[in-house]
């Protein structure tokens, strides 16, 4: 993948910056369930379309579905990205080149870490009362946004 395509992928993601910062402001003030031990931001998707879901967790095995007031946490919406949005090629042209699709998807997943970290920090995330983990289920990798570091496997497996 050439540098121009990389730049356009970053541009597509960066267009969501203000929206992501606003959502982090909301999350940082959300009344999470008192048993929540961390917030899971799970990255899913492929072929240019990615979503990052938001789930309160009590350890790695238990999702919590209610907030501190006992109401279902339907307000916890995540983030959606179309990383192909600014690419010059036609969508069908892109998806017919499987090598390019893999390169773009891998690049986008890699770029989410500094992008989400920057948005989190700008929203005041360093003062979070609970850890926020950016998690990649396919690889099992988890990144701690508060501590700005990848978790060791023994911290979450």
C-alpha positions, 0 to 999 in steps of 0.5 A: 500500500502506498503512502497516499493510500495510508494518508487517505485511510488516516484522513477517513478515520480522523474525520470522526475525531470530534465525534469520538472525543464527544463520546469519550466525554460522555463515557468518562461521566457515565454512571457505570455499574459499581461492579465494573472493573474496566470498560472494553472497547472491542474493535471488530470489522473488515473490508474497510468497515469497523466498529468499536463497541463499548461494554462494561466488564466485571473481569474478562468473563462477565459483561454488565448490562446495567448502569449504577442506577440499575437501568440497562446501559443502552446509552453505551454506543461505540464508534463506527469507521469507514476507512475507505471513505476518502480513497480514490478507488471505487469500492468494488475495485478495492475489495476485488484486490484482497491483498490491498484489502488486508493491507488497508485493514491492518493499517487501519487497525494499527492506526486506531491505537494512536487515534483512539489514545489521542481522542481519549486523552483530549476528552480527559481520559487520564482522569478516568476512574476505571480502566479503558481497554482497546481490545482486538478479539482476533489477536487477543491484544488489549491496550490500556488507554489510561496507562498507555501500554499494551497489556501482558497476557497474564493481566487479562487471560 
